[in-house]
């Protein structure tokens, strides 16, 4: 089967010596919530084990929880 295509996030990734607090993608992610700005999400595998993500939306279904 074909893997799903990833959506590109606009903007440039921050330099490694200037990573923001929380999720590295939160400054340019349209779905980022307050939690994303201060807490980095852990890596988690999908139930099938086929994909791995580090996103509060995939962890708990909502990024906006504190």
Secondary structure as GFF3:
##gff-version 3
##sequence-region A 1 66
A	DSSP	three_ten_helix	16	18	.	.	.	ID=ss1
A	DSSP	three_ten_helix	26	28	.	.	.	ID=ss2
A	DSSP	alpha_helix	34	38	.	.	.	ID=ss3
A	DSSP	beta_strand	44	45	.	.	.	ID=ss4
A	DSSP	beta_strand	52	53	.	.	.	ID=ss5
A	DSSP	alpha_helix	56	60	.	.	.	ID=ss6
###
